[in-house]
Amino acid sequence: MSAPNDAHAVSNTPFTGGQKALTIAAAAGVLGLVLWLVAIFTGDTTRAMFSWLWAYFYWLTPVVGAMGWLCAFYAAKAKWIVLPRRLLEMQAGTAWVFVILFIPVIVTMKTIYPWMHPETYHDELTTRLFEHRHVWMNHTFFLVRAAIYLFIFVGISERLLRWSLGQDEGQNPLNTLKAWKLSPGAMPFLGFCISFAAFDWLMSLNVTFYSSMFGLYVIGGAVTAAMAVWILTNIALKTPISGNHMHSMGKLMFAFNCFWAYTAFSQFMLIWIANIPDETPWHRMRLWSNWSWVGWFLVVFHFALPFVILLSKRIKFSRFGLGFMAVWLLVAHAVDHYWIVLPQLNPDGPAPSLSDLGAFVGIGGIVLSAFLLRLRGKKLVPVGDPFLPTSLEYHP
């Protein structure tokens, strides 16, 4: 349970493992993409694109969430996270992959988003709404905003990662100082970008729906998923973290899962109380159809049971226990995003498709491959960080 008490606990050898996992991830990514393409050419293109959007945003959230955690830790000048930090940096460092993976969304925008073809709606109210929103929701400005979001995601993640890697071969405390200065200013940009990306890419799937809580709701899920992935990668790659590190990471995952539940309930409560016709159909579609079972699944398995289980200090000190809960929450997070995206296409209830499996496995395999490929040849621990000894002795 106790932390390592000297630098000998940390290997200075670059990571050369993961070849088998990289091969499996790459093969799964290729097979998933092939399955998804088969679904496009033999089935419903619109259904396949909804699958892609769901999987794309799901895999993006732990990457952007990792950037948020890095910026928050640097802004707070937190020193305990130095030992496990490299994997969080690599997790954020896969952001560039999502620039390429966004291309199918660009190509099939008209298939996915109703505001791209207002001519199919003939009632006066909807027509006026489209005209009012056209300044914001139009093809050109949508692409400009998407480019800005992705540029900021890639720019921040690459800068922080390269500063950290630059310390490995020589003590350069100035890089830590640079990260301390950049991170507080970067956090608002990250927050706005992921919120507006959620508005543009997810919320606009509905013709009339809007919610000021939707961005926070997505952020809550993103930071929880990011912490879960960070825990799992540290366990899988056997970084020399102590039980104290695991315990603190588990507490943060627990806290922000509660934050996700708070924002989800707040959004529901505000829409229910206001009872505005433009807003209520979003929840009505999900609560008065077979989607209600998915909603109850989220209540129980995304919040209630994890809340009770993660209260245990023993679970948070256990690699197996905390790893199990991390996988649990990542599965629940996938269901949550499915519940956000797919009812717009299948309002009567869930209708799983092979395109769901293909998109999920395809994008996941590519992202995991990019993570492992970039990690190989790098040190698992930022050995040049001036606060590594402090992190080695961490005891809250």
C-alpha positions, 0 to 999 in steps of 0.5 A: 500500500505504501509509496516507493521511497526512492528513485530506484523504484522507477525504471529509466528504460524506454517502454518497448512492450505492448507489441501484442496489444498493438497488433490486436488493437490494430487488427480489431480497428481494421476489422471494425472499420470493414464491418462498418463499411459493409454496413454502409454499402449493404444497409442504411447509410443514415443508421451507420453514420449515427453509429459512427457519431456515437462511437466517435464522441464516446472515444473522444471524451476520455481524450479531451477529459485527459487534457482537462485533468492535465490542465487542472493538475498543472494549474493546481501545481499538484505534485502527486500525479507526476509518477502516473502522469505520462500515461495521461499525457499519452491518452490526451496525445491521441487527439490528432487521430480524431481529426482524421476520424471526423472526415466521415462526419463532414462527408455525410453531414446532410445525412445526420443533421436535420438543419442541413435540409430544412426543406423537408420540414413544412410547418411554419414554426420549424421553418422559422426556427431554422431561419433563426438558427441559420446564422449559427447552424450552417454548413460553413460555420459548422466546419469552421467551428469543428476545425477550431475545436480540433485545433485547440484539442491537438494544440494543447495536448501536443504542447503539454506532452512535448514539454514533458517528454523534453524533460526525460533526457535532461533536467529542465524544470522550466518546462514544468513552469511553462505547463503551470503557466499555460494550463490555467489559461487553457482550461476555459478554452477546453471547457468551451470547446467540448461544450460547443462540440457537444452542442454542435455534434450531438444536441443539434441532432434534434430540431428544437432541443436546447439546454444550457446544462448539456455541455456540463453534462457531457463534461461530467461524463468525459472527465469520469471516463478519462479518469477510468481510462487513466486508472486502467492504463496504469494498471495494465502497464504496471507503472510503479504507482502506490496504493495511495496514488490508486486511492486518490485516482479512485476518489476523483473518479467517484467524485466526478461520476457524482458530478455527472449524475448531478448535471444529468438530474439538474438538466432533467429537473430544469426541463421538467419544471420549465415545461417548454415545448421546445425542450420537453420532447427530448426527455419525453422521447427517452422516458415514454418509450422503450428507451426508458429502460436505458434511462433506468439502467443509467440511474442504477448502473452509472450512478447508484451502484457505483456510488455505493461501491466506490464509497469503500476505501478498500475498493479504491486501494485494490488494483482489481477492484478499482480496475473493475469499477473503471471498466464498469463506468466506461461501459455505462458511459458508452450506454449514456452516449448511445442514449443521447445519440440513437433516439433521434433515429429510433424514437421507439426504442433501441435497435442495435445494429452491426454498424454500432459494433463496427464503428465502436470497435473500429474507432476504439482499435485505431485510438488504442493503436495510436496510444500504444504506438506513440508510447513505445520508445518513451519512458512510462514515467516522466523521470526528468520532472523535478517533482518526481521524488515528491510523487514517489513519497506521496501519502495523502 
